[in-house]
Amino acid sequence: MLEYVKTILMKVSFDRRLFEKELRKALNLLIPDEIQVFKEWCYSKFSGKYEPVLNKYFIGLAG
């Protein structure tokens, strides 16, 4: 599932609204062990463009 949600985020990263929607969905699909890996990947790929969006969903999230 982790690779699937990464693929989806890459495909929608051109649009902030879609990116946020798919990020939210991804967090509901992943198991807790995958979320930390996903968080690190998201920040490495998208922090330049979507750091406020990432912070909205990852700050305060366990892990």
N, C-alpha and C positions, 0 to 999 in steps of 0.2 A: 504494500500500500504506500510505503514511503516514496518509492521511485515514481509511482503513479502521480502522487500529489506534487512532487517536484516538477514532473513533466507538464502538468496542468498550469502551475504557476509560471513556468517559463513561457508557455504559450499565451498567457493573458497579461504578461508583465507590461505590455504596451498601454494598458488602460488601468488607471488607478482604481476605479470603481470595481471592475472585474477582478483585479488583483486582490482587493480587500475581501470581496465576496468569496473567492476561492480559498484564500488564506483561512477565513473563518470556517469554511466547510472542511478544509484539511485538518484543522485542529480538532474537529469533532470526529474525524475518521481514524486518526492515529491513536495508537496505544501510548501510554506514558513514556515507555522506554524510547519510542521513536521521536517523541516531541522534542527532546533535548537535541538530538542529532538534526532534526528539521530546523529548529531555531538557529543553530550554528550555521547551517547551510543557507538559510534565508538571509541572515545578516551578512554573510560573505558575498552573496550574489546581489542583494537588493538594497543594502543599507544606504548606498549613495542616492538612490531614487526614492525609496519608500520607507526610510527610517521612522518617520512619525507613525506610519501604519503599523510597522513591525512592533514598535514600542507599545502601541495601543493594545496589541494582543499578547505580547510576550512579557512585558513588565508586570511583575507580580504573579506570573504563572509559576507554579511549582516546578522546580528543576533548575 
